[in-house]
Amino acid sequence: MTSVPNSAGWKLPARYAAVAMPLILSVFMSAVVSAIATLKSIGLVEGIAWIWLRAWSVSWLVAFPTLIVALPVVRRIVAAIVQPPASGRR
C-alpha cells in the first residue's frame, strides 16, 4: 500500500474508501451506543470504563462487518428514494 502525500501528511488511496468509511463509522456508532446501553444498564459504577470497553469491543466486532454488508444495500435504497442533485450543483 502506498500513501498519497498531501498537506496533512498522507492519505489512503481512493480504493480504500469502501472499507475506511464503515470502519470509522462503526467505531463511533458502536462506541456511543454501547456507552449509552452500559450506562443505562448498570449506571455509573466503579470500573465503568473497563466494563464499557468490553461491551464496546463486542459491539464493534458485530457493527463493522454488518456495515460492510449493509452499506451497499442502504446506498441503493437511498438512491431509489432521493432525487439526484441537479447537474452542476452539489
Buried (B, 14 or more C-beta within 10 A) or exposed (E): EEEEEEEEEEEEEEEEEEEEEBBEBBBEBBBEBBBEBBBEEEEEEEEBEEBBEEBBEEBBEEBBEEBBEEBEEEEEEEEEEEEEEEEEEE
